Amino acid sequence: MKADFYDKYFDELNEEQIAVLKRRDITKENMSEYSYIADEKGNIKTIITDKMIRNIIEKLGIDELPKSYIEYLKTYGDGGWGEIWIYGIFKWTDKVDSRLLDITLRYREEYNLKKEFICIGIGWGCDGIVFFFDTSRMCDGECPVVAFNKWSKQFNEYADNFNEFVKKYIADGINWHIQNDKEIEEEKNVIKLIEGTGYKCSWLVLKGTTKQKLEEVLKLSKKKKMTWDKGLEFVYDVSKISEHRVFISSKYNSKIYIVGNGLFKMANNPDWLLELGKICKEVCFYLTERVSETHCFAKISKGEIRRFYFCNEDEIISIGKITPIEKQLKVKFPANFNEAFDGKHTQINEEHIIQIANKWSPEDIKNYPYKDVIVGLI
């Protein structure tokens, strides 16, 4: 038996949607690896039995799962590739595991959901959407799939049954990527940020100071001179992130840049930025890391914090008044986790950081001289 997920669920996609799949390395050839119970050729190596499924149903505390979904479990067990993640059952060594069970139980506790809601997948990007079977509406062995918004705590109808859900889920996910790619491309056309800053980066823009003063305040050690390109390779080497590497640029248009992963450890520390503010007329700090959803932007002017905002999964720090650029972008970032889930505030993401940096610290990128930099550890 072969895990023919591509043939079964991608048959209604158009050329643009298929092109998106190819860019994300989702092709008919490699989709044979979709199933977690199949080998590299797509041949089933672990049988998901009725007994395994019944055991999961009992642990969920419900009477039954949809027939079409049970067929999926017996064919694919559990699957994931690219942006397609549908929860199921799989066998690891001698133990039967189930993301369907584990994640459903987690959401029940976190959001106080009724046991009839069974989680089968999540949305795209950071939209806060989670998909559930509503088994309270089981009819002739099938039930609808609903979309739960984690921010508003609201349920909305999504699909009449599981097979309809899979095709709609895939098409909507691809369309989300198409729109997201277009928006990113539009942003790139107006972004005025130098190389080494922007997406998945951390950097400082400083005015009214010198490289020597900055080296002293940062206590820069193991200093070396490098080209700009080599400096970027040095400071963004993820295998050396614990060394806190940065580089300091030369001054151009009255600004000096400090760039690198070494700044990551300072992101939730406004006092550290105030130390820099003592030797600078202005300090702007930006950090965006989409994998861990850690984001920060800050401005120190004349030794005072005008705005400092930091957010990750564990902490939110909000200091200062809402800035004109935030009002212009029509965003209202939560000041704490109570506000984060009230449905009235904006969940910060990397696009917001880029837009703010593009307004606060634009650069003449066509003429920017990418001269040698000083690299070191802080």
C-alpha positions in Angstrom: 0.0 0.0 0.0 1.4 3.4 -1.0 1.0 6.7 0.7 -0.4 8.5 -2.4 -1.3 11.7 -0.7 -0.3 13.9 -3.6 -2.6 12.1 -6.1 -5.5 12.0 -3.7 -5.6 15.5 -2.3 -3.8 17.8 -4.8 -5.8 16.9 -7.9 -7.9 20.1 -7.9 -5.0 22.6 -7.6 -4.3 25.2 -10.3 -0.9 25.9 -11.9 -0.1 28.8 -9.5 -0.9 26.7 -6.5 1.2 23.8 -7.7 4.1 26.3 -8.3 3.9 27.3 -4.7 4.1 23.6 -3.7 7.2 23.2 -5.8 8.9 26.2 -4.3 8.3 24.6 -0.9 9.7 21.3 -2.1 6.3 19.6 -2.0 6.2 17.4 -5.2 4.6 14.2 -6.2 8.0 12.4 -6.0 8.8 13.4 -2.4 5.2 13.3 -1.1 5.6 9.6 -0.8 7.4 10.5 2.5 4.3 12.3 3.8 3.1 9.4 6.0 4.9 8.8 9.2 4.1 5.1 9.0 5.6 4.7 5.5 9.2 4.1 4.5 11.1 6.4 2.1 9.4 4.8 -0.9 5.9 5.3 0.5 5.3 1.7 1.4 3.5 1.2 4.6 5.8 -0.4 7.3 3.5 0.0 10.3 -0.2 -1.0 10.4 -2.6 1.2 12.3 -5.1 -1.2 13.7 -8.7 -0.8 14.9 -7.5 -1.6 18.4 -5.0 1.3 18.3 -7.7 3.7 17.0 -10.2 2.5 19.6 -7.7 3.0 22.4 -7.2 6.7 21.3 -10.9 7.2 21.1 -11.3 5.9 24.6 -8.6 8.2 25.9 -10.3 11.2 24.2 -13.5 10.3 26.0 -15.7 10.3 22.9 -17.8 7.7 21.1 -16.4 7.7 17.6 -14.2 9.5 15.0 -15.3 10.1 11.4 -15.1 7.1 9.1 -13.2 9.1 6.5 -10.7 10.1 9.1 -10.3 6.5 10.3 -9.6 5.6 6.7 -6.9 8.3 6.6 -5.4 7.0 9.8 -5.1 3.5 8.4 -3.5 4.9 5.2 -1.2 7.6 6.5 -1.3 7.2 10.3 0.0 10.7 10.8 1.5 13.0 8.3 3.4 16.2 7.7 5.3 17.9 4.9 6.0 21.5 4.2 3.0 23.4 5.5 0.7 20.4 5.6 0.3 19.0 9.1 -2.7 16.8 9.9 -2.6 15.1 13.3 -3.1 11.3 13.6 -1.5 8.2 15.1 1.9 6.7 14.6 4.1 4.0 16.1 7.5 4.8 17.4 9.5 1.7 18.2 7.0 -0.3 20.3 5.0 2.7 21.5 1.9 4.1 19.9 1.8 7.9 19.9 -0.8 10.3 18.8 -0.5 14.0 18.1 -4.3 14.0 17.8 -4.6 12.9 21.4 -1.7 14.9 22.9 -2.6 18.2 21.3 -6.4 17.8 21.9 -5.8 17.3 25.6 -3.5 20.3 25.7 -6.0 22.6 24.1 -8.8 21.3 26.3 -6.9 22.3 29.3 -5.6 25.6 27.9 -8.9 26.9 26.5 -11.4 24.9 28.6 -12.9 23.2 25.6 -15.6 20.5 25.6 -14.4 17.0 25.0 -16.4 16.7 21.7 -13.8 19.1 20.0 -10.9 17.0 18.6 -7.9 18.9 17.3 -6.6 17.7 13.8 -4.4 20.6 12.7 -3.3 24.2 12.9 -3.5 27.2 10.6 -0.8 29.0 8.6 1.7 31.5 9.7 0.8 33.0 13.0 -2.9 33.4 12.5 -4.0 31.6 15.7 -6.3 29.3 13.9 -6.8 25.7 15.1 -9.0 23.1 13.4 -11.2 20.7 15.3 -13.7 17.9 14.6 -17.0 18.7 16.2 -18.0 15.2 17.2 -21.1 16.4 18.9 -22.6 16.7 15.4 -21.8 13.2 14.2 -24.2 12.0 11.5 -23.9 8.8 9.4 -20.3 8.4 10.6 -19.1 11.9 9.6 -18.9 15.3 11.4 -18.0 18.9 10.4 -14.7 20.5 11.0 -14.6 23.9 12.7 -12.0 26.6 12.9 -11.2 27.9 16.4 -9.6 31.4 16.8 -7.2 31.3 19.8 -7.3 35.1 20.1 -11.1 35.7 20.0 -12.0 32.2 21.4 -14.6 31.9 18.6 -15.6 28.8 16.5 -16.5 29.1 12.8 -17.7 26.5 10.4 -15.0 25.4 8.0 -15.8 22.1 6.3 -18.7 19.6 6.2 -16.5 16.5 6.6 -12.8 15.4 6.8 -12.1 14.9 3.1 -13.5 18.3 2.3 -11.4 19.7 5.1 -8.1 18.3 3.8 -8.6 19.8 0.3 -9.8 23.1 1.6 -7.0 23.2 4.2 -4.4 22.7 1.6 -5.8 25.2 -0.9 -6.3 27.9 1.8 -2.8 27.3 3.0 -1.3 27.6 -0.5 -3.3 30.8 -1.1 -2.1 32.2 2.2 1.5 31.7 1.0 0.7 33.3 -2.4 -0.7 36.4 -0.6 2.1 36.4 1.9 4.7 36.2 -0.8 3.1 39.1 -2.7 3.0 41.2 0.4 6.7 40.5 1.2 7.6 41.4 -2.4 5.8 44.6 -2.1 7.6 45.4 1.1 10.9 44.6 -0.5 10.3 47.2 -3.1 10.0 50.0 -0.6 12.4 48.7 2.1 15.4 50.9 2.7 17.4 48.7 5.1 21.1 47.7 4.5 22.4 44.2 4.1 22.5 42.2 7.3 19.4 43.9 8.7 15.7 43.1 8.2 14.1 39.6 8.4 15.5 37.3 11.1 18.1 39.9 12.1 19.1 41.9 15.2 20.7 45.3 14.8 21.3 48.8 16.4 21.4 52.1 14.6 23.3 54.7 16.6 23.8 58.5 16.2 26.1 60.9 17.8 28.9 58.6 19.0 32.1 56.9 17.8 33.3 53.3 17.2 35.8 53.6 20.0 33.2 54.6 22.6 30.9 51.8 21.5 33.7 49.2 21.7 34.4 50.4 25.3 30.7 50.3 26.4 30.1 46.9 24.7 33.4 45.6 26.2 34.1 44.2 22.7 36.7 41.3 22.9 38.6 39.2 20.4 38.3 42.0 17.9 39.1 41.5 14.2 38.7 43.5 11.0 36.6 41.9 8.3 34.8 42.8 5.1 31.1 43.4 5.4 30.1 40.1 3.8 32.6 38.1 5.9 31.4 40.0 9.0 27.8 39.0 8.3 28.8 35.3 8.0 30.7 35.6 11.3 27.9 37.3 13.3 25.0 35.2 12.0 26.7 31.8 12.4 24.0 30.0 14.3 26.4 27.3 15.6 28.2 30.1 17.5 25.2 32.0 18.8 26.4 31.4 22.4 29.5 33.5 21.7 27.4 36.7 21.3 29.0 37.9 18.1 28.5 41.4 16.6 30.1 43.8 14.3 30.4 47.5 14.3 30.3 49.5 11.1 32.0 52.7 10.1 30.0 55.9 10.3 28.0 56.9 7.3 25.3 59.6 7.2 26.0 60.2 10.9 25.0 56.6 11.8 26.9 53.6 13.0 25.4 50.1 12.9 25.9 47.2 15.3 24.7 44.0 13.8 24.5 40.4 14.9 23.0 37.6 16.9 25.0 38.7 19.9 22.4 41.4 20.4 19.7 38.8 21.0 20.6 38.4 24.7 20.0 42.1 25.2 16.6 42.2 23.6 14.6 42.2 26.9 16.9 44.5 28.8 16.0 48.2 28.4 18.7 49.2 31.0 21.4 47.9 28.6 20.1 50.2 25.9 20.0 53.1 28.4 23.8 52.5 28.9 24.3 53.0 25.2 22.0 56.0 25.3 24.5 57.7 27.6 27.1 58.0 24.8 24.7 58.4 21.9 22.2 61.1 20.8 19.8 58.4 19.6 19.7 54.6 19.8 17.3 52.5 17.7 17.2 48.8 18.3 15.4 46.1 16.2 15.1 42.4 16.5 12.9 39.9 14.7 13.1 36.1 14.9 10.1 34.4 13.3 11.0 30.8 14.5 10.8 31.6 18.2 8.4 34.6 17.6 10.7 37.0 19.5 10.4 40.6 18.4 11.7 43.9 19.7 11.9 47.5 18.7 13.1 50.4 20.8 14.2 54.1 20.6 16.3 55.9 23.1 16.7 59.7 22.6 18.7 62.1 24.7 19.2 59.4 27.3 15.5 58.5 27.8 13.4 55.6 26.6 10.9 57.0 24.1 9.6 53.5 23.2 10.6 50.0 24.1 8.6 46.9 23.1 9.7 43.3 23.5 7.6 40.2 23.1 8.2 36.4 23.0 6.3 33.4 24.2 7.3 34.0 27.9 7.4 37.8 28.3 6.0 41.1 27.1 7.7 44.4 28.0 6.0 47.6 26.9 7.5 51.0 27.9 6.6 54.5 26.6 3.8 56.0 24.6 2.4 54.6 21.4 4.4 56.1 18.6 3.1 57.8 15.4 4.3 54.9 13.3 2.3 52.4 15.3 -0.8 54.6 14.8 0.0 54.9 11.1 0.2 51.1 10.9 -3.0 50.8 12.8 -1.5 48.4 15.3 -2.1 48.1 19.0 0.4 45.8 20.6 -0.6 44.1 23.9 1.1 45.4 27.1 0.7 42.0 28.8 -0.6 38.5 28.1 -4.1 39.3 29.3 -4.4 41.8 26.5 -2.6 39.4 24.1 -5.6 37.1 24.0 -8.5 39.6 24.3 -9.0 39.8 20.5 -8.6 43.5 20.5 -4.8 43.8 20.2 -2.3 43.1 17.5 0.1 40.1 17.7 3.5 41.6 16.7 5.4 39.9 13.9 8.5 40.5 11.8 6.7 42.5 9.2 5.9 45.1 11.9 9.5 45.3 12.9 10.6 45.8 9.3 8.0 48.5 8.7 9.0 50.4 11.9 12.7 50.2 11.1 12.0 51.4 7.6 10.4 54.5 9.0 12.8 55.1 11.9 16.1 54.2 10.3 15.8 54.4 6.5 19.1 54.2 4.6 20.3 55.2 1.1 20.9 51.6 0.2 22.0 52.4 -3.4 24.9 54.4 -2.2 25.7 52.8 1.2 29.4 52.0 1.3 29.8 48.5 2.7 33.2 49.1 4.2 35.3 46.8 6.5 33.7 46.2 9.9 35.1 45.4 13.4 33.8 42.0 14.7 34.0 40.8 18.2 32.2 39.3 21.2 30.1 41.2 23.7 
